[in-house]
Amino acid sequence: MGDLRAMIRLRETWPGALLAVVVGLTGHFVAAYTPPALNGILMALLLGMAVGNLVNLPAVMQPGISFTSGKLLELSVIFLAFGISYAHIAGLGLRSFVIIAAVVLAMVLITFHLARRVKCPGSTGWLVGFGTAICGSSAIAALAPRVARDKEDVGIAMAVVNLLGSLGMLVLPFVLSRTGLSPSEQGLLVGGTLHSVGNVVGAGYAISDAAGEAATTIKLARVALLSPALILFGFLVHRERASSWREHARLPWYLWGFIGITVLNSWVTVSPEVVKAMELAGKLALTIALAAIGLKVSFGQLIRSGRKGMGFGLIVFAIQLALVALLMVVMG
């Protein structure tokens, strides 16, 4: 009976899943020939939107598209953990750790309350703010199953953080290289504010090798805070509906996997080849998931919600940058 159900499930999902895979891989490979602002994730989202809006997809495609957009989004968080170790936090030093931890905590609280005040549509504001606070697309992928009311919110948030992260990667090196800050201070500003690991590496090493190394260490420690930040945000969102504290401790499977692999990475040395392969697998999973989400996002919804999402993203990014700079001054 179980085998029969699995066969029926496979028959229902494979057409839409195959379409998402084709669109996602196309976006991944085409992105190599586009400007840096159009990375593979954003390209897959845009291609998915183009196909979904220009082609009347048959109903048989929908189960596979929904399955792919959900499960691969969660799976990408697992692969992210292979590049993270709690040793990154230990190697920061007390001053840098306090700054990063304080900023992440502040941004989670600010995002939760500010998104409601400015009436950012749906859960878009929460996703944009959380992606800004932690690690861009991967943080959105981790939070989305818990708060997203609509897959369109996820697509819009992904588009916003990828565009802002790419702009920040170009602007921050230009500004910081003209200041009198030390490489470690430049690295703290870059690693403590930019959205994705790729944004941080690109911006940091554009300033200098020393700034790049410092920025990457800061960023990886920030990503290692994903689990506690996700637990806190889940508590804020569901605290009024939860019947007991145990409900807040029920973490989704992919987050348990993320925590387990991260802890293992802190004790066991994983070969660089394995880490690189897992990072690529995670990137491809996220790219295909975004292609599937793009297939369900309408251009009209993107225009309506995207403008507010972009405005909110700029606000929270500016607040985060100001907080890091302020704490650097206060803590000497």
N, C-alpha and C positions, 0 to 999 in steps of 0.2 A: 504493500500500500504506500509506504514511504517512497519507494522508487518511482511509483506511478505519479505521485504528487510532484516529485522532483523533475520528472520528464515534462509534465504539464507546465510547471513553472519555467523550465528552460525554454519550452516552445513559445511561451508567452513573452519572455523577456529578450530573447536573442535578437530580433529584428531592430528594436530600439537601441539595445546595448551596442550592437554592431555599428549602427549609424553614429552613436556617440564616440566610439573608438576611432572611427575613420575621421570624423571631424576634429577630434582632439589631437590625434597624431598629425593630421595635416597642419593644424595650428602650431604644434610643437616644432615641426621642421620648417615651416614657412617663416617662423619668427627669427630664424638665423639670418634671414636676408632682409630684415626690416630694422628701423631705428631702435635703439635700446629701450625706448619707452614702450614699445610693443613687444613685451615678452611673450613666451609661449602660452602662459595662462590667460593673459588678456586676449591674445590672438584667437585662442580656442573659443573663448566666450563670445567674441565678436563674430567669428565664423558661424558658431551655433545660432546666434541671433539672426544672422543673415539667412541661413537655411530655414530656421523656424518661422521667420516672417515672410519670406518670399515663396516658400513651398508649402502647399497644403498637405501636411503629413497625415497619413492614414492612421486610424485609431489603433491599428495593430502595433504601431510604434510606441505608443504612450507607456505601457507597463515597463518596457525595457529602459526608456528614457528616465522614468521616475526611479526605477531600481538603481540605475547607474549614478544618477545625480545624488542619491542618498548614501549608498554603501561605499562608493569610491571616495566620497568626501570624508567619511569617517576613517576609511582605511589609510588615507594620506597622512592622517595625524600619527598613526602607528609608525610609519616610515620616518617621519620627522624626528622621532626619538633617538634614532641611531646616531645622529650627529650631536646629541646633547649629553652632557655629563654634569653631575652636581659638583664635580671638581672645578668647573668653570666659575662657580660661585665662590668656592674656597680660594681660588687664585685671584680674586678681584681686589682684596684688601677691604678693610672695614669701611673707609670713606666711600669708595665707589659702590660697594654693596648697599650701604644705607641709602645713598642717592637713588640707585636703581629701584630698590624695593619700595621706597617712599613714593617715587614717581608712578610705578605700576599700581600701587594701592590707590593713590590719588586719582589716577586716570580711570580706573574701574569705577570708583564712586562718582566722579564727575560725569563720565559717559552715561551711567545709569540715570542720573537725575537730569542732566542737561538735555538728553535726547527727548525727554518728556516735555521739558520747558519750551523747546524750540519746535516741538511737534514734527519731528522728522518722521516721514511715513513708515508705518508698519514697524518692523524690527530693524530697519536699515540703519538707523542711528546707533543702536546698540552694537550691531555688527561692525560698523565703520569704526566706532570708538574703541572697541575691544581689539580689532585688528591693528589700530594705531598704537595701542598701549603695549602689545606683545610682539607679534611677528607677522603682521599682514595677513595674507591669504590663509596660512595654516591656522592662525588663531580664529579666523572667521569660520573655517571648516570645523574646528573643534566646538565652537559655541553654537553654530547654526542649528544642529539637531535639538538643542535644548530650548531655543528662544524663537527661531524663525517661524513666522506664521505662513510664509509663502516663499517658494524657491526663488521668485523674482527678487525678493529682498536680498538674498544671498548673492545673486548675480550682480545686482547694482552695487552692493557693498564691495565685492571683489573688484569691480571696475574702478570704483573710487579709490581704494587703497593702492591699487597697482599704478594708477595714473599719478596720484600724489607722491607715492614712493619714488617713482621715476623722476618726477620734477625735483623732489628733494635731493635725489642722488646727483642731479646736475647743479643745483643752486648752492647747496651747503658747502661743497669743496671750494667753489668760487669765493664764497663769503669768508669761510674760516681760514683759508690760506692767506688772507689779507689782514688777519688779526695777529696779535702778539702772543697767542695762546701756545702752550707747549703741545707736543704731539699727544701726550696722554690726555690733556684737556680736550683737544680736538676730537680724539677718539671717543671720549666720554659723551660729547655732544652728538656725534654721529651715531654711535652705537646705542645711545640712550633714547634716540628720537625717531630714526628712520624706520620704515615699516618692515621690510623683509630682510633676511640675511643677505640676499643678493644686492639689495640697495645699499646696505651698510658696507659690504666688502668693496663695492664699486666706488662709493664716495670716499671711504677711508683711505684706500690705496691711491686714489686720485690726488690726495693731499700729500701723503708720504708713506713709506713702508712702516715707519714707527706708528703713525696715526692709524694705519690700516690694521695692524696687529692689535692695537689697543681697542679699536672700535669693534673688531670681530669678537674679542674676548668679552667685552661688555654686552654685545648683542646675544651671544650664546647663553650668557648668564640670565639675560632678560627672558629668553625663550624657555629656560629651565623653570621659570616662575609661572609657566602656563597653567600647570595643574592647580596651584592654590588660587590663582586669579580666576580660573574657570569655576572652581568651587564657590568662591565669594560671589561671583556674578550670578551663578545659579541660585544662591541663597537670596540675593536681592530680588531677583525676578519672581521666585516661587514662595517667598517667605509667608505671604498672606494666605496661600492656598495649602501649604504643607500642614499636615495634621500632627506631625511630630518631628523632632530633630533627626530621626533616622532617615527620613525622606531626603534630607540634604546630603546625607552620606552615601546615598545610592548613586554611584557614578556610572556613566555609560561604559560599555566594554572597551571602547577604543581609548578612553582615558586611563583605565586600569592598565591596558597594554602600554600606553605611553609612559606611565609611571614605572611599570616593571622594567621596561627596556632601559629607561634613563638610569634607574638604580643599578641595573646590571652593568651598564656602560661605565658607571662610577667605580666599579670594582674589577671589571674584566677588560683587558685591552682588546679592542676589536680592530682587525686589520684595516688599513686605509682603503683597500680595494672593496671590502665588504661594505664599509660606510658609504663609499662613493656609489656602489651599486644600489644600496637601499635608498639613498638620497634621490637617485635617478628614478627608481621605482615610485617613490612618493611623489615626485614632481609629475611623472606621467599619470599617476592615479588622480592627482588634483586637476591636471589639465583636462583629462577625459571627463571628470565630474563637471568641470566648468563648461565644457562643450555641451553636455547634457542639460545643464541649467540654462545655457544660452538658447537651446532649442525651445525652451518654454517661456523666455522673456520677450515681451512685446516691445517694439520700438517706442510706442506711445507711453508705456509704463516707465521705460528707461528715461525718457525726456521729462516726464512729470516728477518722478521720484529722484532721478539722478541729479537734478539741479540742487535740490535740498540736501541730498546726500553729500554732494561735493562741497557745498557750503559748510555743512556740519563737519566734514572731514578736515577742512582748512582750519576751522575753529579749534577742534581738539588737538590738531597737530601743532598749532601755534601755542596753545596752552601747555602742551607737553614740552615743547622747546623752551618756553619761558620757565617752567618748573625746574628742568635740569640746570639751566643757567643760574637760576636763583639759588638752588641748593649748592651749586659749585662755589658761589660767592660766600654764602652763609657758612659753609663748612671749610672754607679756606682752601 
